[in-house]
Amino acid sequence: MVYLVLEAAAVSEAIDIAKQSGAAVWVGSDALTDDELLCLRVEKGLNLTRFTYPLSHASSETIEKAIATVVEHHPNETLWIQHPALP
């Protein structure tokens, strides 16, 4: 199972799920700081990847690019994609 988180507000929920299930989590560059990323990877042992570009408020083309990248790295795994709440 792989989670693609599009907004920083949803990162903690995905991380909680990953802690319990061992799922991989992918986030945008705007979701976690370098220190947070390092802590979660090293100290918590999470399978966490951060894109070099932001995903919050990203265009559909950018999100499609992110999805393609995740699928390339996790073939044949179920991909869950956050659907941001509408304003």
Steps between C-alpha positions, in 0.01 A plus 500: 500500500625846412360839603539816295434800723413823321471740795718552805190485722454131415858386554458407867201277422688316225804462726283350775368245251853426375627443855238229548504345154849554363354680199712736292411870509584758232461873566567829323797722576264732689380233743805435719821682588838334451524439876150347519575273206828383650342434839215297354732296278785437741347511847159356413613275214225608263503441125452867417584680176479873433470644150719792398188699411188597698170315470271735694284689250690332216362479148345177379804452275735520800289253697492261202881525483523416870265204459707366210817526707349317797363224276842464336660443842219283641367288211213266577426671833176672592538878490283718724486866400381768738202695376529848652192640665317758296490855641 
